[in-house]
Amino acid sequence: MQFFDPEADPRRFGIQLAESVIRELQQAGADEVVRVNLQGIRGAASSHFNIFLHQVGNYVGTDALSQRLQFDYASTPQRTMFERSLQAVIDALRASKI
């Protein structure tokens, strides 16, 4: 499924992608890894990824966010931006639990 429209509201992209990934996680076994293909997504800002990661992180928790999901990146800069977003969201979710 294609969810990214660089002209659209980042919330829409993040929520739609999160809903799709959460459905995949629900169908997968408890220890199964779900692959998320980010190739072909160009022009995404960190806010797109932050919303997606926050939604999924609320569902699976911070540990599973980095253990049950595997990402295929389009480029090294995309990977760097995504990993920064991932760490920021994990830190925010952990802080909100305190």
Stockholm file with secondary structure:
# STOCKHOLM 1.0

chainA/1-98         MQFFDPEADPRRFGIQLAESVIRELQQAGADEVVRVNLQGIRGAASSHFNIFLHQVGNYVGTDALSQRLQFDYASTPQRTMFERSLQAVIDALRASKI
#=GR chainA/1-98 SS CCCCCTTSCHHHHHHHHHHHHHHHHHHSCTTCCEEEECTTCCSCCHHHHHHHHHHHHHHHCHHHHHHSEEEECSSHHHHHHHHHHHHHHHHHHHHHTC
#=GC SS_cons        CCCCCTTSCHHHHHHHHHHHHHHHHHHSCTTCCEEEECTTCCSCCHHHHHHHHHHHHHHHCHHHHHHSEEEECSSHHHHHHHHHHHHHHHHHHHHHTC
//
